[in-house]
Amino acid sequence: MRLNLVLELIDVPGQLLDALKPMGKLGANIVAVIHQRDVKTERGTIPVQITIEGDKETLDRVMESIEESGIQLVSVDGVLRKEQIITILVGNIVGEDVQDTLARLNHLEGVRVADLDLKMSDPPENSATKIIIEADYGQKKKILKKIKEIGNQKGLLVINEV
């Protein structure tokens, strides 16, 4: 069985080696690696195409290892993966209807609110919520902009990840 992966690596020495080590260690055969350091994404990361082969169990362990290591897995066999976006909203989130905020986010194409942590305060203007969003890969900028718009409309302070 063969898998074609696209990873995004930070441009620092040793990242490619860190990505490849678990593959060999777990028994997958590395068939091809395409790594062009001078080609970068808008986030400043380097896309690396890797083809590996092995039995299903081995390839499943490799995929699990990649995900656990924090390496960004962009696609598997041409199918785009999801990326996680974390944002914090500060203000009277309950008074401004948290359900409406979540519904507006969930109505964006390729977006799903995966988790929400609400800290209520007295006065309610000091309340905060951390929202974890899963989105189609490559949509982060657009989604962060939309979150900012929703926050501004509701008078909330928006703290987006950098």
Rosetta silent file (secondary structure, phi, psi, omega in degrees, C-alpha in Angstrom):
SEQUENCE: MRLNLVLELIDVPGQLLDALKPMGKLGANIVAVIHQRDVKTERGTIPVQITIEGDKETLDRVMESIEESGIQLVSVDGVLRKEQIITILVGNIVGEDVQDTLARLNHLEGVRVADLDLKMSDPPENSATKIIIEADYGQKKKILKKIKEIGNQKGLLVINEV
SCORE:     score description
SCORE:     0.000 S_00000001
   1 L     0.000  143.676 -176.525    0.000    0.000    0.000 S_00000001
   2 E  -127.630  141.805  176.212    1.249    3.492   -0.857 S_00000001
   3 E  -125.863  136.829  172.678    0.469    6.948    0.540 S_00000001
   4 E  -106.348  118.091 -176.513    1.286   10.327   -0.951 S_00000001
   5 E  -113.301  148.812  167.974    1.628   12.928    1.794 S_00000001
   6 E  -123.456  119.774  177.768    2.140   16.670    1.739 S_00000001
   7 E  -109.933  156.151  170.396    3.608   18.099    4.930 S_00000001
   8 E  -116.816  123.356 -177.306    4.388   21.699    5.797 S_00000001
   9 E  -113.088  146.462  174.345    7.627   22.152    7.695 S_00000001
  10 L   -70.942  144.214 -176.913    9.028   25.158    9.513 S_00000001
  11 L   -82.729   70.969  174.262   12.178   26.457    7.806 S_00000001
  12 L  -135.757  150.127 -178.974   14.700   25.478   10.474 S_00000001
  13 L   -56.539  136.656  174.737   17.507   22.916   10.316 S_00000001
  14 L    96.254  -10.766 -177.602   16.476   19.366   11.166 S_00000001
  15 H   -64.329  -42.409  179.662   12.738   19.620   10.395 S_00000001
  16 H   -64.229  -44.277  178.403   12.887   17.321    7.365 S_00000001
  17 H   -61.092  -42.524  178.320   14.906   14.756    9.296 S_00000001
  18 H   -61.294  -34.434  179.847   12.435   14.972   12.211 S_00000001
  19 H   -74.507  -35.076 -176.021    9.570   14.286    9.789 S_00000001
  20 H   -83.438  -32.053 -176.082   11.296   11.328    8.098 S_00000001
  21 H   -51.680  -51.656 -177.948   12.757    9.555   11.158 S_00000001
  22 H   -61.882  -29.519 -179.018    9.475    8.109   12.481 S_00000001
  23 H   -63.267  -50.195  178.637    8.595    6.783    9.035 S_00000001
  24 H   -67.523  -40.084 -178.493   11.729    4.656    8.823 S_00000001
  25 H   -63.306  -34.218 -178.696   11.618    3.762   12.500 S_00000001
  26 L   -86.998   -2.711  174.426    8.047    2.456   12.183 S_00000001
  27 L    97.445   10.309  176.457    8.933    0.347    9.143 S_00000001
  28 L   -82.515  145.162  177.110    7.521    2.394    6.259 S_00000001
  29 E   -92.296  123.302  178.210    9.518    2.485    3.049 S_00000001
  30 E   -85.532  113.351 -175.365   10.208    6.039    1.862 S_00000001
  31 E   -87.939  -42.711 -177.586    9.756    5.949   -1.910 S_00000001
  32 E  -152.717  146.927  174.993   10.155    9.641   -2.785 S_00000001
  33 E  -135.856  125.157  174.799   10.777   13.003   -1.125 S_00000001
  34 E  -117.155  113.372 -174.695   10.345   16.333   -2.890 S_00000001
  35 E  -133.839  105.623  178.895   11.720   19.173   -0.780 S_00000001
  36 L  -113.431   98.843 -172.886   12.323   22.536   -2.420 S_00000001
  37 L   -61.484  -26.701 -178.087   13.513   24.857    0.309 S_00000001
  38 L   -83.142   -2.781  176.880   13.165   27.982   -1.844 S_00000001
  39 L  -103.973  116.300 -177.392    9.407   27.377   -2.350 S_00000001
  40 L  -123.820  154.417  176.663    7.429   28.628    0.652 S_00000001
  41 L   -81.713  176.069  177.800    3.763   28.946    1.521 S_00000001
  42 L   -64.173  -20.070  178.768    2.111   32.218    2.564 S_00000001
  43 L   -89.115   -0.301  179.177    2.780   31.140    6.174 S_00000001
  44 L    83.419    9.240  178.243    6.512   30.848    5.480 S_00000001
  45 L   -92.904  165.675 -178.157    6.521   27.062    5.749 S_00000001
  46 E  -108.851  120.414  175.957    8.018   24.643    3.252 S_00000001
  47 E   -75.166  135.119  179.658    5.729   22.092    1.557 S_00000001
  48 E  -127.735  124.227  177.608    7.305   18.648    1.345 S_00000001
  49 E   -96.573  128.538 -178.347    5.833   15.850   -0.758 S_00000001
  50 E  -132.234  132.615  173.499    6.591   12.360    0.548 S_00000001
  51 E  -111.783  126.074  178.613    5.542    9.008   -0.846 S_00000001
  52 E  -127.030  157.852  175.139    5.721    6.079    1.557 S_00000001
  53 E  -139.329  156.393 -179.526    4.678    2.474    1.339 S_00000001
  54 L   167.093 -177.220  177.179    3.988   -0.322    3.761 S_00000001
  55 L   -76.091  165.912 -175.064    1.134   -2.392    5.107 S_00000001
  56 H   -57.090  -42.881 -178.502   -1.994   -0.635    6.373 S_00000001
  57 H   -62.178  -43.200  179.025   -1.053   -1.032   10.034 S_00000001
  58 H   -63.598  -45.974 -178.644    2.397    0.493    9.488 S_00000001
  59 H   -66.736  -35.044  175.426    1.019    3.423    7.504 S_00000001
  60 H   -62.963  -41.979  179.053   -1.665    4.042   10.151 S_00000001
  61 H   -65.749  -38.085  177.888    1.075    4.183   12.824 S_00000001
  62 H   -63.068  -46.723  179.988    3.097    6.604   10.666 S_00000001
  63 H   -60.412  -43.299  178.702    0.053    8.893   10.221 S_00000001
  64 H   -62.163  -41.803  179.866   -0.601    8.802   13.962 S_00000001
  65 H   -63.713  -41.834  178.841    3.047    9.622   14.676 S_00000001
  66 H   -62.451  -46.902 -178.741    2.990   12.611   12.304 S_00000001
  67 H   -63.347  -40.798  179.869   -0.173   13.987   13.904 S_00000001
  68 H   -68.340  -28.749 -176.885    1.204   13.527   17.434 S_00000001
  69 H   -76.948  -12.842  179.917    4.471   15.252   16.538 S_00000001
  70 L    86.920    3.419  175.931    2.712   18.486   15.608 S_00000001
  71 L   -71.889  134.035 -177.329    3.943   18.421   12.008 S_00000001
  72 E   -75.144  113.601  177.244    1.315   19.991    9.745 S_00000001
  73 E   -95.365  109.171 -174.043   -0.152   17.299    7.495 S_00000001
  74 E   -81.334  -46.953 -178.847   -1.728   19.152    4.565 S_00000001
  75 E  -151.386  154.375  175.339   -3.013   16.270    2.456 S_00000001
  76 E  -127.233  119.991 -177.871   -3.084   12.503    2.167 S_00000001
  77 L    50.199   41.341  175.420   -3.444   11.068   -1.343 S_00000001
  78 L    82.343   -2.071  179.541   -4.627   14.463   -2.586 S_00000001
  79 E   -95.431  120.127 -179.158   -7.333   14.867    0.069 S_00000001
  80 E   -66.994  141.909  177.895   -6.932   18.092    2.047 S_00000001
  81 L   -95.684  177.547  178.588   -6.899   17.804    5.826 S_00000001
  82 E   -95.928  153.059  171.606   -8.314   20.199    8.415 S_00000001
  83 E  -120.472  154.524 -176.277   -6.375   22.806   10.380 S_00000001
  84 E  -100.373  136.583  178.407   -7.155   24.039   13.852 S_00000001
  85 E  -124.283  130.233  178.749   -7.781   27.709   14.672 S_00000001
  86 E  -116.106  131.326  178.046   -7.944   28.963   18.252 S_00000001
  87 E  -138.157  154.163  178.169   -9.486   32.315   19.125 S_00000001
  88 E  -123.467  133.063  175.824  -10.520   34.058   22.332 S_00000001
  89 E  -113.527  130.508 -178.982  -13.452   36.442   22.642 S_00000001
  90 E  -120.728  133.549  179.387  -13.564   38.775   25.656 S_00000001
  91 L   140.445 -163.552 -178.558  -16.617   40.739   26.723 S_00000001
  92 L   -79.976   67.266 -175.257  -20.274   40.112   27.425 S_00000001
  93 L   -62.983  -37.331  179.958  -20.287   37.006   25.236 S_00000001
  94 L   -69.733  -45.149  178.662  -23.390   35.535   26.906 S_00000001
  95 L   -63.452  -29.301  179.318  -25.321   38.805   26.613 S_00000001
  96 L   -91.057   12.821  172.691  -24.290   39.036   22.973 S_00000001
  97 L    69.273   86.941  179.821  -25.680   35.526   22.355 S_00000001
  98 H   -61.220  -34.009 -179.897  -22.982   32.888   22.194 S_00000001
  99 H   -63.153  -41.475  177.750  -25.312   30.587   20.242 S_00000001
 100 H   -63.583  -42.100  179.431  -25.623   33.152   17.435 S_00000001
 101 H   -60.063  -47.346 -179.921  -21.830   33.581   17.344 S_00000001
 102 H   -64.482  -41.001  179.145  -21.299   29.828   17.049 S_00000001
 103 H   -62.024  -41.402  179.609  -24.015   29.478   14.411 S_00000001
 104 H   -64.665  -38.398  177.450  -22.422   32.235   12.320 S_00000001
 105 H   -68.648  -44.728 -178.654  -19.046   30.510   12.508 S_00000001
 106 H   -66.061  -20.839  178.422  -20.500   27.072   11.716 S_00000001
 107 L   -81.274   -9.432  176.144  -22.260   28.501    8.639 S_00000001
 108 L   -71.322  140.690 -177.664  -18.928   29.412    7.054 S_00000001
 109 L   -63.488  129.860  177.207  -17.989   26.932    4.346 S_00000001
 110 L    76.393   16.257 -175.642  -15.564   24.239    5.550 S_00000001
 111 E  -119.916  141.813  174.248  -15.743   25.411    9.200 S_00000001
 112 E  -144.548  127.438  173.400  -16.861   23.608   12.346 S_00000001
 113 E   -72.678  117.191 -175.705  -16.643   24.832   15.940 S_00000001
 114 E   -92.179  -30.288 -176.803  -14.952   21.872   17.627 S_00000001
 115 E  -158.206  152.056  178.341  -14.788   23.112   21.220 S_00000001
 116 E  -143.829  134.130  177.681  -15.781   26.047   23.384 S_00000001
 117 E  -126.188  115.115 -175.400  -14.619   26.977   26.876 S_00000001
 118 E  -108.917  128.141  175.146  -16.592   29.776   28.561 S_00000001
 119 E  -114.360  107.922 -178.794  -15.396   31.652   31.642 S_00000001
 120 L   -87.196  149.877 -175.479  -18.184   33.806   33.039 S_00000001
 121 L  -138.905  160.933  172.958  -17.392   36.824   35.182 S_00000001
 122 L  -121.456  106.756   14.856  -19.074   39.452   37.283 S_00000001
 123 L   -79.242  155.249 -176.414  -19.332   41.944   35.668 S_00000001
 124 H   -62.276  -19.080  179.579  -20.221   39.969   32.495 S_00000001
 125 H   -65.778  -16.483  178.912  -18.114   42.350   30.363 S_00000001
 126 H   -96.772    9.110  178.573  -15.023   40.550   31.728 S_00000001
 127 L   -71.986  157.667  179.523  -16.194   37.125   30.531 S_00000001
 128 E  -144.550  150.463  174.598  -14.109   35.218   28.010 S_00000001
 129 E  -136.080  136.043  174.304  -14.530   32.254   25.722 S_00000001
 130 E  -102.612  126.435 -178.497  -11.921   30.178   23.955 S_00000001
 131 E  -117.204  129.377  175.176  -13.178   28.716   20.703 S_00000001
 132 E  -108.094  124.127 -175.488  -11.412   25.935   18.815 S_00000001
 133 E  -117.128  137.921  170.143  -12.380   25.758   15.164 S_00000001
 134 E  -103.771  131.586 -176.454  -11.618   23.082   12.581 S_00000001
 135 E  -138.595  155.005  173.927  -11.403   24.445    9.066 S_00000001
 136 E   -56.515  141.407 -177.101  -10.468   23.301    5.603 S_00000001
 137 L   -58.960  136.486  176.882   -6.772   23.741    5.107 S_00000001
 138 L    91.845   -0.326 -177.696   -5.758   27.148    3.715 S_00000001
 139 L   -98.902    2.313 -170.953   -8.837   29.042    4.935 S_00000001
 140 H   -54.626  -49.980 -177.884   -7.263   30.406    8.126 S_00000001
 141 H   -57.795  -45.912 -178.759   -6.824   34.051    7.033 S_00000001
 142 H   -63.313  -41.512 -177.627  -10.397   34.310    5.778 S_00000001
 143 H   -70.135  -42.505  177.989  -11.803   32.752    8.952 S_00000001
 144 H   -60.943  -38.206  177.550   -9.745   34.937   11.284 S_00000001
 145 H   -64.132  -42.448 -179.988  -11.009   38.004    9.405 S_00000001
 146 H   -65.795  -39.969  177.709  -14.617   36.803    9.781 S_00000001
 147 H   -61.093  -42.463  178.573  -14.125   36.183   13.522 S_00000001
 148 H   -60.617  -43.853  178.587  -12.805   39.747   13.866 S_00000001
 149 H   -60.394  -47.234  179.938  -15.897   41.077   12.028 S_00000001
 150 H   -61.460  -44.679  178.698  -18.277   39.131   14.290 S_00000001
 151 H   -59.963  -44.675  179.396  -16.407   40.326   17.384 S_00000001
 152 H   -63.030  -41.646  179.396  -16.532   43.952   16.240 S_00000001
 153 H   -62.822  -31.436 -176.518  -20.275   43.718   15.503 S_00000001
 154 H  -100.191    3.357  178.789  -20.898   42.372   19.012 S_00000001
 155 L    70.727   32.331 -178.594  -18.496   44.701   20.808 S_00000001
 156 L  -105.248  146.059  171.133  -16.141   41.892   21.815 S_00000001
 157 E   -79.771  129.263 -178.950  -12.358   41.955   22.059 S_00000001
 158 E  -110.442  125.504  176.307  -11.001   39.309   19.683 S_00000001
 159 E  -116.609  105.144  178.986   -7.643   37.675   20.362 S_00000001
 160 E   -98.079  152.932  175.883   -6.620   35.548   17.391 S_00000001
 161 L   -66.371  157.909 -177.793   -3.584   33.348   17.192 S_00000001
 162 L   -92.575    0.000    0.000   -0.657   34.717   15.261 S_00000001
